[in-house]
Amino acid sequence: MGNLLYLIAVILVIAWLVGFVGYSTGGLIHILLVIAVIAILFQIIQGKRIA
């Protein structure tokens, strides 16, 4: 029974780490998307063609 509880604890810690890293990466992806949109808007405002 102790091994089962240990296994469940390890699985929960791994799931927590994956969720934490996934959430942080999700935030980073949103920031990069905002930066990309701002860069495109600057190119449109300056009149350059988007390659």
C-alpha positions, 0 to 999 in steps of 0.5 A: 500500500505504501508503494501505491501511495508513493506512486500516486504522489510521484504522478501528482508531482509530475502532473503539477510540474507539467501544468506549471511549465505548460502554463508558463509557456502558454503565457510566453506564447501569448507575449510572443504573439503580441510582439509579432502583431505589434511588429506587423502593425509598425510595418504597415504604418511605415508602408513597407511590404510584409515579406 
